[in-house]
């Protein structure tokens, strides 16, 4: 068989001050960079900046300039066009 396997462990922390703990959890998986997946709302209210500031201070830069897949752009365009007609 010719296949690939991807293991993506997930760990969720919730509560006051949890953003400050992110670098510690990155260390537990021997990581040195972070992929921050977010939405426009969290960006607008400043949550993304808080997270990236903590990552920068810890020397764990976030991956940046990642472009969406072309199919997601088509879906966004379709949604926008559909919303304009309703």
HUFENRA-V69702 format. One record per residue. N is the residue number from 1. RES is the residue in one small letter. SS is DSSP state (H for helix, E for strand, C for the rest). Layout:
n->(N	N)
res->(RES	RES)
ss->(SS	SS)
This chain:
n->(1	2	3	4	5	6	7	8	9	10	11	12	13	14	15	16	17	18	19	20	21	22	23	24	25	26	27	28	29	30	31	32	33	34	35	36	37	38	39	40	41	42	43	44	45	46	47	48	49	50	51	52	53	54	55	56	57	58	59	60	61	62	63	64	65	66	67	68	69	70	71	72	73	74	75	76	77	78	79	80	81	82	83	84	85	86)
res->(x	x	x	x	x	x	x	x	x	x	x	x	x	x	x	x	x	x	x	x	x	x	x	x	x	x	x	x	x	x	x	x	x	x	x	x	x	x	x	x	x	x	x	x	x	x	x	x	x	x	x	x	x	x	x	x	x	x	x	x	x	x	x	x	x	x	x	x	x	x	x	x	x	x	x	x	x	x	x	x	x	x	x	x	x	x)
ss->(C	C	C	C	C	C	C	C	C	C	C	C	C	C	C	C	C	H	H	H	H	H	H	H	H	H	H	H	C	C	C	C	C	E	C	C	C	C	C	H	H	H	H	H	C	C	H	H	H	H	H	H	H	H	H	H	H	C	C	C	C	E	C	C	C	C	C	C	C	H	H	H	H	H	H	H	H	H	H	H	H	H	H	H	H	C)
